[in-house]
Amino acid sequence: MAPLHFLFFSFLFSLILLIVTAGNHENCPSSFTCGKLGTFQYPFTMAEHPECGLLPIQGCLLSATSPKLIQLGNNSKSVNLTAVVETNKIITIYDDGFHTSLDHNKCDTLHNNYTLPPPSPFLSMYIKYNVTLFKCNHNLSTKPPSNYVNLGCRVSYGYEIYYDRSNTNPDQEAAGVFSGCSVVQFASKDSTNTKDVLSFVSAEMVLEIVLSHDCDDCFNHRGGLCRLDNNNHFYCHLDPKSNKALKIGLGIGLGVGVTLLCILILVYLFRRKHGPSDLQYQSRSTHSDLNDLSRNADPESGRDYFGVPLFSHEELSEATNNFHHSTQVGHGGFGTVYYGKLRDGREVAVKRLYDHNYRKMEQFMNEIEILTGMRHRNLVSLYGCTSRHSRELLLVYEYVSNGTVAAHLHGDLARSETLPWNIRMKIAIETASSLSYLHASDIIHRDVKTNNILLDHHFCVKVADFGLSRLFPSDVTHVSTAPQGTPGYVDPEYYRCYQLTSKSDVYSFGVVLIELISSKPAVDMDRHKDEINLSDLAINKIQNSAFSELVDPSLGFDLDSEVKRMIVSVAELAFQCLQRDRALRPSMDEVLRALIIIESGKIKDEAEEVEAHVHTPPSPIFEQHDAAERIK
């Protein structure tokens, strides 16, 4: 019985070692309790431990009934945290100062939107239930609809504020009447039937907290901490001393090592007691079984996988110089991209999915499923992949050599002479063509942005990165899913309703159009707080016909009447794409037709003739011709 007692003691020792190693080394708790509000997790943290999260809560260590205050931004005031609707996602706050201001001076308080901290590289916040008001600095040419009430602010403040007491979305009549007015939004109550502003604007707000894609991947999937470098650029800090995965791995390794040592000792004792013959037989049998398993389970024994060619890990490692950092050409939330050259001379881009991303298999299979059926000149081609059983999941694409549209507009490749307006128009049309094709094939890209639009040396578009894309059944109107995407491009209706439709891509493409017009990034923390999101800046400028304040000066907006005509038309088209109500947005097919009409200079009466040349059939093997050739 001595060996059994020894094995039990060793196993117990290993288990204790594993628990100690994996557990008590975290400086930050995985969760904490805050009075009657319940349990919180990241991104929330107690004010006593600000390094452990992004949103510190004060008063958690006081009595359960004491007020709990939350600070929503680094330099913002603390407000009352009153409830948690959905753990770590939706909370309610109460702003005493805002309530007092509303009660004493409604016109001044309603001058601008309620100010939340601007979106950061880490997270964004949204007020879920809003009431929309119109602030007009001029006399209206048309009488407002009967359901709109005037709060009467002109005498003291020089403007009027109107609101809809029926609490419905503005219809076409209202949109026309208030077309020259500014839109302001506040948290709403159910009742809007009186002129008492406190009956419909609320100081208690329901906030939705949304981690950025990069921060969510960094903290939840890679075990890192969300940080900003000296240039205020996001990076994921992976500290080996605090990396939970490393600690667990070390604990498991030590535990397994001790256990194996115990087994070897038992085998030695067994051999001495029973003789070598039985053990030799077992050893030969086990060795044979392992050889058979190795031959049958070789994941790279075939040359075709899910309809695409199969590459070995060794072949791709050789092509990328063992994934040397000098061959790195890009990275995203799910993986790093390397330049490589295959043995047959083809230049490729090899996407290496992050090891610590638990969704990597889903992304891997998703991109293969999407791209194997797609044949379009403006979609990047998938050359192949490794087996899903390979030591790493690698996807092999055609290499597109001239960088991204983002890099040419406001990045390392930005030069005023390299992207004249005719090239930007070509980029807009070819991108719209590829998205129209995807939608006709029941696919939503879900991450349309200038960083995912690649350019070759002829400035032809190749739309890339289908890790977030979703096959969309043709017999449904939407799919309910947690919002994902890139801040600045994500459809606000998607955040509000959790419903993904093709109109979500249309919104993102509207942001891309504004980038092409302005050469400004989609999110810029150095801009004014109301213009950090490019979509907000653009809507404001377009509503006030201040196009010259939006357009990149290098495009010759005021020097060339034809360029000016096209830019104004594209801006107005982008404005339609950026409507908060997705029902008011055009389809991607309509956007494509509009762009071709704008480029060709044809008047709207000839739209049907042009449309006949650009119809996109839903065949997965259809390749569209160049837009200019179709116009001719």
URTA-V398739 format. One record per residue. PHI is phi in radians with two decimals (999 if undefined). PSI is psi in degrees with one decimal (* if undefined). OMEGA is omega in whole degrees, -180 to 180 (* if undefined). Layout:
phi=<PHI | PHI>
psi=<PSI | PSI>
omega=<OMEGA | OMEGA>
//
This chain:
phi=<999 | -1.00 | -1.05 | -1.18 | -1.10 | -1.13 | -1.12 | -1.09 | -1.08 | -1.15 | -1.11 | -1.10 | -1.08 | -1.12 | -1.11 | -1.09 | -1.08 | -1.09 | -1.10 | -1.13 | -1.18 | -1.45 | -1.69 | -1.45 | -1.78 | -1.44 | -1.28 | -1.84 | -1.23 | -1.23 | -2.75 | -2.65 | -1.77 | -2.26 | 0.97 | -1.31 | -1.29 | 1.80 | -1.73 | -2.14 | -2.32 | -0.94 | -1.57 | -1.40 | -2.69 | -1.27 | -1.04 | -1.27 | -2.28 | -1.11 | -1.26 | -1.65 | -2.95 | -1.94 | -2.20 | -1.32 | -1.97 | -1.68 | 1.67 | -1.17 | -1.55 | -1.50 | -1.11 | -1.07 | -1.62 | -1.23 | -1.07 | -1.95 | -1.96 | -2.21 | -1.81 | -1.50 | -2.67 | -1.01 | -1.96 | -1.59 | -1.27 | -1.50 | -2.19 | -1.23 | -1.66 | -1.82 | -2.86 | -2.07 | -1.45 | -2.42 | -0.91 | 1.14 | -2.25 | -2.26 | -2.29 | -2.08 | -2.22 | -2.32 | -1.80 | -1.07 | -1.09 | -1.17 | -1.08 | -1.10 | -1.11 | -1.08 | -1.22 | -1.74 | -2.64 | -1.11 | -1.13 | -1.20 | -1.19 | -1.53 | -1.09 | -2.30 | -0.99 | -1.08 | -1.58 | -1.76 | -0.97 | -1.15 | -0.98 | -2.06 | -1.07 | -1.72 | -2.76 | -2.29 | -2.23 | -2.41 | -1.43 | -1.36 | -2.05 | -2.05 | -2.00 | -1.75 | -2.07 | -1.96 | -1.86 | -2.01 | -1.62 | -2.46 | -1.26 | -1.27 | -1.35 | -2.20 | -1.14 | -1.12 | -0.99 | -1.11 | -1.44 | -1.72 | -1.96 | -1.67 | -1.40 | 1.18 | -1.97 | -1.16 | -1.03 | -1.58 | -2.12 | 1.38 | -2.54 | -1.99 | -2.15 | -2.03 | -2.48 | -1.65 | -1.27 | -1.48 | 1.02 | -2.02 | -1.23 | -0.99 | -1.54 | -1.10 | -1.09 | -1.14 | -1.06 | -1.23 | -1.13 | -1.77 | -1.07 | -1.69 | -1.77 | -1.44 | -1.86 | -2.17 | -2.31 | -2.45 | -1.09 | -1.99 | -1.80 | -1.23 | -1.62 | -2.39 | -1.63 | -2.16 | -1.47 | -1.28 | -1.06 | -1.24 | -1.45 | -2.33 | -1.83 | -2.01 | -1.51 | -1.72 | -2.21 | -1.68 | -1.89 | -1.78 | -1.79 | -2.18 | -1.19 | -1.12 | -1.02 | -1.16 | -1.21 | -1.06 | -1.16 | -1.09 | -1.37 | -1.44 | -1.92 | -1.96 | 1.29 | -1.79 | -2.07 | -1.34 | -2.40 | -2.05 | -1.47 | -1.13 | -1.72 | 1.07 | -1.75 | -1.21 | -2.60 | -1.74 | -1.50 | -1.84 | -1.66 | -0.98 | -1.31 | -2.09 | -1.34 | -1.06 | -1.08 | -1.15 | -1.12 | -1.09 | -1.06 | -1.12 | -1.08 | -1.10 | -1.05 | -1.13 | -1.10 | -1.14 | -1.07 | -1.12 | -1.10 | -1.10 | -1.07 | -1.10 | -1.12 | -1.08 | -1.10 | -1.12 | -1.07 | -1.08 | -1.14 | -1.13 | -1.11 | -1.12 | -1.45 | -1.85 | 1.54 | -1.42 | -1.12 | -1.10 | -1.15 | -1.08 | -1.09 | -1.09 | -1.10 | -1.09 | -1.11 | -1.11 | -1.07 | -1.13 | -1.09 | -1.15 | -1.11 | -1.10 | -1.10 | -1.10 | -1.19 | -1.37 | -1.76 | -1.05 | -1.27 | -2.02 | -1.40 | -1.68 | -2.12 | -2.50 | -2.51 | 0.92 | 1.50 | -2.15 | -1.05 | -1.87 | -1.91 | -1.47 | -1.08 | -1.10 | -1.11 | -1.35 | -1.12 | -1.12 | -1.15 | -1.87 | 0.98 | 1.02 | 0.94 | -1.15 | -1.08 | -1.23 | -1.65 | -1.26 | -2.06 | 3.07 | -2.74 | -2.60 | -1.21 | -2.01 | -3.13 | -1.92 | -1.94 | -2.11 | -1.42 | -2.56 | -2.28 | -1.30 | -1.08 | -1.49 | 1.67 | -1.24 | -1.52 | -2.37 | -1.97 | -1.84 | -1.65 | -1.88 | -1.26 | -1.07 | -1.14 | -1.59 | -1.61 | -1.17 | -1.67 | -1.11 | -1.17 | -1.08 | -1.14 | -1.02 | -1.20 | -1.12 | -1.13 | -1.13 | -1.08 | -1.19 | -1.42 | -1.16 | -1.69 | -1.73 | -2.37 | -2.55 | -1.14 | -1.86 | -1.95 | -1.12 | -1.61 | -1.60 | -1.46 | 2.89 | -2.83 | -1.54 | -1.14 | -1.18 | -1.65 | -1.17 | -1.09 | -2.43 | -1.61 | -2.21 | -2.00 | -2.02 | -2.03 | -1.08 | -1.56 | -1.87 | -1.58 | -1.89 | 1.36 | -1.74 | -1.09 | -1.03 | -1.10 | -1.34 | -1.48 | -2.60 | -2.14 | -1.13 | -1.75 | -1.16 | -2.45 | -1.08 | -1.48 | -1.46 | -2.21 | -1.17 | -1.07 | -1.10 | -1.24 | -1.14 | -1.14 | -1.09 | -1.10 | -1.08 | -1.17 | -1.20 | -1.16 | -1.07 | -1.08 | -1.18 | -1.22 | -1.07 | -1.11 | -1.08 | -1.13 | -1.15 | -1.69 | 1.09 | -2.23 | -1.85 | -1.18 | 1.42 | -2.55 | -1.28 | -2.85 | -1.19 | -1.26 | -1.80 | -1.91 | -1.60 | -2.26 | -1.60 | -1.26 | -1.72 | 1.07 | -1.47 | -1.44 | -2.32 | -1.36 | -2.26 | 1.12 | -1.88 | -1.09 | -1.70 | -1.08 | -2.39 | -1.20 | -2.04 | -0.96 | -1.28 | -1.74 | -2.23 | -1.63 | -2.80 | -2.17 | -1.47 | -2.76 | -1.14 | -1.05 | -2.43 | 2.51 | -1.92 | -0.92 | 1.69 | -2.02 | -1.36 | -0.98 | -1.09 | -1.19 | -1.12 | -1.10 | -1.32 | -1.93 | 1.02 | -2.03 | -1.61 | -2.39 | -1.10 | -1.20 | -1.17 | -1.12 | -1.09 | -1.05 | -1.05 | -1.16 | -1.04 | -1.13 | -1.05 | -1.05 | -1.15 | -1.07 | -1.12 | -1.33 | -1.80 | 1.10 | -1.76 | -1.25 | -1.15 | -2.34 | -2.49 | -1.20 | -1.46 | -1.37 | -1.00 | -0.99 | -1.45 | -2.21 | -1.05 | -1.41 | -1.04 | -1.09 | -1.15 | -1.04 | -1.14 | -1.04 | -1.10 | -1.17 | -1.21 | -1.05 | -1.70 | 0.94 | -1.66 | -1.13 | -1.11 | -1.41 | -1.81 | -1.37 | -1.03 | -1.02 | -1.23 | -1.45 | 1.24 | -1.01 | -1.61 | -1.86 | -2.20 | -1.13 | -1.23 | -1.09 | -1.08 | -1.05 | -1.18 | -1.12 | -1.07 | -1.15 | -1.17 | -1.08 | -1.16 | -1.16 | -1.07 | -1.02 | -1.14 | -1.15 | -1.61 | -1.05 | -1.13 | -1.45 | -1.11 | -1.15 | -1.53 | -1.46 | -1.30 | -1.37 | -1.14 | -1.14 | -1.17 | -1.10 | -1.04 | -1.09 | -1.10 | -1.11 | -1.16 | -1.12 | -1.07 | -1.16 | -1.32 | 1.40 | -1.30 | -1.34 | -1.09 | -1.13 | -1.70 | -1.06 | -1.13 | -1.15 | -1.15 | -1.02 | -1.11 | -1.50 | -2.03 | -1.02 | -1.92 | -1.20 | -1.43 | -1.28 | -1.23 | -1.96 | -1.35 | -2.05 | -1.44 | -1.45 | -1.04 | -1.03 | -1.12 | -1.14 | -1.21 | -1.12 | -1.08>
psi=<-15.1 | -45.0 | -36.2 | -41.0 | -39.3 | -41.8 | -42.9 | -43.6 | -42.2 | -41.1 | -42.3 | -40.9 | -42.4 | -41.3 | -44.5 | -41.4 | -41.6 | -46.2 | -45.2 | -44.1 | -42.5 | -20.5 | -72.7 | 25.3 | -1.8 | 124.4 | -29.0 | 131.2 | 149.7 | -22.6 | 165.5 | 156.1 | 139.1 | 85.2 | -141.2 | -7.8 | -20.0 | -153.4 | 139.6 | 154.3 | 179.3 | 136.9 | 5.5 | 154.1 | 158.7 | 146.8 | -24.3 | -15.2 | 66.2 | -23.6 | -9.9 | 1.2 | -170.2 | -22.0 | 94.9 | 138.1 | 128.4 | 144.0 | 4.2 | -27.3 | -3.6 | -169.6 | 157.9 | -28.8 | -4.2 | 151.8 | 144.2 | 125.7 | 143.5 | 139.5 | 117.6 | -12.9 | 166.1 | -40.9 | 13.4 | 159.8 | 160.3 | 140.0 | 162.6 | 130.2 | 114.0 | -25.8 | 161.0 | 113.9 | -44.0 | 123.1 | 124.0 | 11.5 | -46.1 | 126.2 | 165.9 | 141.1 | 161.3 | 122.9 | 101.7 | -42.7 | -39.8 | -39.6 | -45.0 | -42.4 | -41.9 | -40.0 | -29.4 | -31.3 | 79.9 | -41.2 | -44.0 | -37.6 | -35.7 | 9.9 | -39.5 | 165.1 | 153.6 | 131.4 | 115.1 | 156.7 | 140.7 | 158.0 | 141.2 | 171.4 | -10.3 | -44.7 | 166.6 | 154.4 | 144.1 | 138.3 | 122.5 | -38.5 | 111.7 | 154.3 | 136.2 | 128.9 | 151.6 | 125.0 | 117.0 | 125.5 | 5.5 | 165.1 | 134.9 | 138.6 | -23.1 | 141.5 | 133.5 | 157.8 | 155.2 | -23.4 | -0.3 | 135.5 | 138.4 | 124.4 | -8.5 | 67.8 | 0.6 | -38.7 | -47.0 | -28.4 | -8.8 | 12.5 | 163.2 | 149.5 | 126.3 | 146.0 | 158.0 | 108.6 | -12.5 | -8.4 | 46.5 | 167.2 | 142.3 | 130.2 | -176.5 | -36.2 | -47.6 | -39.3 | -37.1 | -41.6 | -41.8 | 22.9 | -29.6 | 9.4 | 157.1 | 151.1 | 128.0 | 147.4 | 145.2 | 163.4 | 139.7 | 156.6 | 173.9 | -35.4 | 134.7 | 32.9 | -6.3 | 172.6 | -1.1 | 111.8 | -30.4 | -6.1 | -15.9 | -17.2 | 130.3 | 141.7 | -7.2 | 124.4 | 142.8 | 116.8 | 136.4 | 127.1 | 122.0 | 114.6 | 142.7 | 157.0 | -43.5 | -42.1 | -40.5 | -43.4 | -40.8 | -51.5 | -50.0 | -27.9 | -26.7 | -6.0 | 19.9 | -174.6 | 138.7 | 125.5 | 163.4 | 138.9 | -171.0 | -20.7 | 15.2 | 31.4 | 141.6 | 141.3 | 157.2 | 113.4 | 113.1 | 102.0 | 112.0 | -29.2 | -21.2 | 9.9 | 113.8 | -40.9 | -39.2 | -40.0 | -45.3 | -42.1 | -42.2 | -43.0 | -44.9 | -43.7 | -46.2 | -42.4 | -45.7 | -37.4 | -45.5 | -41.5 | -42.6 | -38.1 | -41.0 | -40.9 | -41.6 | -40.1 | -41.7 | -40.2 | -41.9 | -44.2 | -37.3 | -39.9 | -42.3 | -32.4 | -40.0 | -3.6 | 166.0 | -20.0 | -46.4 | -41.4 | -40.3 | -40.7 | -45.6 | -39.7 | -44.7 | -41.5 | -45.5 | -42.7 | -41.1 | -42.8 | -40.8 | -38.4 | -43.1 | -43.3 | -41.0 | -40.8 | -41.7 | -27.5 | 11.4 | 110.3 | -14.4 | 27.2 | -21.4 | 173.9 | 10.1 | 135.1 | 117.2 | 35.1 | 0.1 | 153.5 | 149.6 | 130.4 | 148.4 | 154.9 | -39.0 | -39.4 | -41.8 | -31.3 | -41.6 | -40.2 | -28.4 | 16.3 | 49.4 | 41.3 | 45.2 | 145.4 | -23.8 | -17.9 | 1.1 | 127.1 | -3.9 | 166.3 | 160.0 | -163.0 | -21.7 | -11.3 | 173.8 | 144.2 | 132.6 | 145.5 | 140.1 | 162.0 | 118.2 | 167.1 | -27.4 | 5.0 | -8.4 | 136.9 | 133.5 | 161.4 | 120.6 | 118.2 | 121.2 | 109.3 | 142.3 | 138.2 | -34.7 | 9.3 | 109.1 | -16.7 | 12.9 | -34.9 | -39.2 | -44.9 | -41.2 | -51.1 | -34.5 | -46.8 | -38.8 | -46.4 | -40.7 | -49.6 | -21.9 | -26.9 | 0.1 | 132.2 | 93.1 | 139.0 | -20.0 | 15.4 | 137.1 | 143.0 | 138.1 | 118.2 | -29.2 | -166.2 | 173.2 | 167.6 | 150.2 | -11.9 | 0.2 | 163.7 | -25.6 | 151.0 | 116.2 | 134.9 | 137.2 | 118.5 | 164.1 | 145.4 | 125.1 | 118.5 | -10.0 | 23.3 | -171.3 | 162.6 | -37.7 | -43.3 | -36.5 | -27.4 | -46.0 | 28.0 | -150.2 | -25.2 | 9.1 | 117.3 | 132.8 | -30.4 | -13.6 | -22.7 | 71.4 | 171.6 | -38.4 | -33.7 | -40.7 | -36.9 | -40.4 | -41.3 | -43.2 | -45.6 | -44.5 | -35.7 | -44.9 | -37.3 | -44.0 | -39.5 | -37.4 | -40.3 | -43.7 | -44.9 | -37.2 | -22.5 | 15.3 | 41.2 | 132.6 | 127.9 | -48.3 | -7.1 | 50.7 | 122.0 | 162.7 | -21.2 | -17.6 | 9.3 | 107.0 | 157.3 | 138.4 | -173.4 | -11.4 | 9.7 | 30.8 | 142.7 | 140.8 | 106.3 | 132.8 | -179.4 | 87.6 | 22.4 | -31.6 | -4.4 | 156.3 | 130.2 | 130.7 | 110.0 | 137.6 | -13.7 | 13.8 | 160.0 | -23.5 | 166.1 | 131.2 | 125.3 | 152.8 | 135.4 | 132.6 | 156.6 | -163.4 | 130.0 | 139.1 | -21.6 | -14.5 | 133.4 | 118.8 | -28.0 | -32.5 | -43.3 | -38.6 | -40.6 | -7.4 | 28.8 | 117.7 | 126.9 | 173.9 | -22.8 | -16.7 | -39.8 | -36.0 | -43.0 | -48.1 | -39.8 | -32.1 | -39.2 | -40.6 | -42.9 | -41.8 | -37.3 | -41.8 | -33.7 | -40.7 | -20.5 | 20.9 | 147.8 | 158.5 | -31.3 | 130.2 | 109.6 | -14.6 | -11.5 | 168.4 | 148.3 | -30.1 | -3.8 | 15.1 | -44.7 | 126.5 | -32.5 | -40.6 | -43.0 | -46.4 | -44.3 | -41.7 | -47.2 | -40.4 | -41.6 | -33.5 | 12.8 | 30.3 | 58.8 | -37.3 | -23.6 | -10.7 | -33.6 | 140.6 | 121.3 | -25.3 | -10.8 | -6.0 | 38.2 | -42.2 | -0.1 | -23.8 | 112.7 | -33.7 | -41.9 | -41.6 | -42.3 | -46.3 | -42.8 | -43.6 | -42.4 | -41.4 | -38.6 | -42.1 | -34.8 | -42.9 | -38.2 | -40.9 | -39.0 | -28.2 | 9.5 | 135.2 | -35.3 | 113.4 | -22.9 | -22.4 | -8.2 | 147.5 | 165.9 | 166.2 | -33.5 | -40.5 | -36.6 | -45.2 | -46.8 | -40.2 | -41.7 | -40.7 | -38.8 | -43.4 | -44.1 | -39.1 | -20.6 | 8.0 | 143.8 | 163.5 | -25.9 | -20.6 | 10.9 | -39.1 | -36.2 | -42.9 | -40.7 | -34.7 | -25.8 | -15.8 | 8.9 | 133.8 | 102.3 | 151.8 | 21.1 | 132.1 | -8.0 | 12.1 | 134.2 | 123.1 | 151.9 | 166.8 | 141.8 | -41.7 | -38.5 | -36.0 | -34.9 | -43.5 | *>
omega=<-177 | 179 | -180 | 177 | 180 | 179 | 180 | 179 | -179 | 179 | 179 | 178 | -180 | -179 | 179 | 179 | 179 | -178 | -178 | -177 | -174 | -170 | -159 | 178 | -180 | 176 | -177 | 178 | 179 | 177 | 177 | -180 | -179 | 176 | -179 | -179 | 176 | -174 | -180 | 174 | 176 | 18 | 179 | 176 | 174 | -179 | 179 | 180 | -176 | -179 | -174 | -179 | -175 | -176 | -177 | 178 | 180 | 173 | -178 | -178 | 177 | -179 | -176 | -176 | -179 | -180 | 176 | -178 | 179 | 177 | -172 | 179 | -175 | -176 | -177 | 179 | 177 | 178 | -178 | 172 | -170 | -178 | 172 | -178 | 179 | -170 | 174 | 180 | -175 | 180 | 172 | 179 | 176 | -177 | -179 | -179 | 179 | 179 | 180 | 180 | 178 | -176 | -175 | -174 | -173 | -175 | -179 | -179 | -177 | -178 | 180 | 176 | 170 | -171 | 168 | 174 | -179 | 176 | 178 | 175 | -177 | -175 | 176 | 178 | -178 | 172 | -170 | -174 | -171 | 165 | -177 | 177 | 176 | 178 | -173 | -180 | -177 | 176 | -179 | 179 | -179 | 179 | -180 | 175 | -173 | -178 | 179 | -178 | 178 | -179 | 173 | -179 | -170 | -174 | -175 | -170 | 176 | 176 | 177 | 176 | -180 | 174 | -177 | -177 | 176 | 175 | 177 | 176 | -180 | 177 | -177 | 179 | -180 | 179 | 178 | -178 | -175 | -175 | -179 | -177 | 175 | 179 | 173 | -177 | 179 | 174 | -172 | 166 | -178 | -174 | 175 | -169 | -178 | 177 | 176 | -173 | -180 | 177 | -178 | 173 | -172 | 172 | 173 | -171 | 174 | -177 | 172 | -180 | -177 | 175 | 174 | -179 | -178 | -178 | 178 | 180 | -179 | -173 | -172 | -173 | -176 | 178 | -178 | 178 | -178 | -176 | 172 | 176 | -177 | 178 | -179 | 175 | -177 | 167 | -180 | -178 | 179 | -178 | -178 | -178 | -178 | -178 | -175 | -178 | -180 | -180 | 180 | 179 | 179 | 179 | 179 | -178 | 179 | -180 | -180 | 180 | 179 | -180 | 179 | 178 | 177 | -179 | 179 | 178 | 179 | 178 | 179 | 179 | 179 | -180 | -179 | -176 | -172 | 179 | -172 | -169 | -179 | -178 | 179 | 179 | -180 | -179 | 179 | -179 | -179 | -180 | 179 | -180 | -179 | 178 | 179 | -179 | -180 | -180 | -174 | -175 | 179 | -173 | -175 | -179 | 178 | 180 | 179 | -172 | -179 | 176 | 178 | 180 | -178 | 177 | 174 | 178 | -179 | -180 | -178 | 175 | 177 | -178 | -176 | -178 | -180 | 179 | -180 | -176 | 180 | 179 | -178 | -178 | 180 | 177 | -180 | -177 | -174 | -180 | 179 | -177 | -178 | 172 | 178 | 176 | -177 | -180 | 179 | 175 | -179 | 173 | -175 | 170 | -176 | 179 | -177 | -176 | -178 | 179 | -173 | 180 | -176 | -180 | -172 | 179 | 178 | 179 | 180 | -179 | -178 | -179 | 179 | -178 | -179 | -167 | -180 | -179 | -174 | 176 | -180 | -174 | -178 | 172 | 179 | -176 | 175 | 180 | -178 | -177 | 169 | 174 | 177 | 177 | -179 | -180 | 175 | 176 | -176 | 176 | -174 | -178 | 168 | 180 | 178 | -157 | -169 | 174 | -178 | 175 | 179 | -179 | -180 | -177 | -175 | -180 | -175 | -177 | -175 | 174 | -175 | -175 | -174 | -179 | 173 | -173 | -178 | 177 | 180 | 178 | 177 | 178 | -180 | -177 | -177 | 176 | 178 | 179 | -179 | 180 | 176 | 178 | 179 | -179 | 177 | 178 | 178 | 178 | 174 | -177 | 171 | 177 | 179 | 178 | -175 | 175 | 179 | 176 | -177 | -179 | 171 | -175 | 174 | -179 | 171 | -174 | 168 | 179 | -172 | 174 | -178 | -179 | -179 | -175 | -177 | 171 | -170 | -178 | -175 | -176 | 177 | -178 | -180 | 174 | 178 | -176 | 178 | -177 | 174 | -179 | -175 | 178 | -178 | -179 | -171 | 178 | 179 | 177 | 176 | 176 | -173 | -172 | -177 | -178 | -179 | 175 | 177 | 179 | 174 | 174 | -179 | 178 | -180 | 179 | 175 | 176 | 178 | 178 | 179 | 176 | 179 | 180 | -169 | -173 | 180 | 177 | -177 | 177 | 179 | -177 | 180 | 178 | 177 | -173 | 179 | -176 | 178 | 173 | -178 | -180 | 178 | 178 | -176 | -179 | 180 | -178 | -178 | 179 | -179 | 179 | 179 | -174 | -178 | 178 | -179 | -170 | 173 | -177 | -177 | -176 | 178 | -176 | -177 | -176 | -175 | -176 | -180 | 176 | 180 | 179 | -177 | -178 | 178 | -180 | 179 | 178 | 179 | 176 | 178 | 179 | 177 | -180 | -174 | 177 | -179 | 177 | -174 | 180 | -179 | 180 | 175 | 173 | 179 | 178 | 178 | 177 | 179 | -180 | 180 | 180 | 180 | 177 | 179 | -179 | -176 | -178 | -180 | 179 | -174 | 180 | -179 | -175 | -177 | 179 | 178 | -178 | -179 | -179 | -173 | -180 | -176 | 178 | -175 | -180 | -178 | -180 | -178 | 175 | -178 | 177 | 178 | -175 | -178 | 178 | -180 | 177 | 180 | *>
//
